[in-house]
């Protein structure tokens, strides 16, 4: 019996195990990101540098316009 024939019956289990490990890794990454957001830690990019929302004049003006536009709806 060749080695490939000996592994053939176990290939579905090996594939599902690899898929399960990959899904657990993604779920763990999502969970840790959620915890960071919930507790106020800064988010990081792939190089470990903190990612903060960029503020410029245009975005601040748009925010102020929208805030004043929606003020009657909140009242």
HELIX and SHEET records of a PDB file:
HELIX    1   1 UNK A    3  UNK A    8  1                                   6    
HELIX    2   2 UNK A   11  UNK A   39  1                                  29    
HELIX    3   3 UNK A   57  UNK A   69  1                                  13    
HELIX    4   4 UNK A   71  UNK A   74  1                                   4    
SHEET    1   A 2 UNK A  43  UNK A  44  0                                        
SHEET    2   A 2 UNK A  50  UNK A  51 -1                                        
END                                                                             
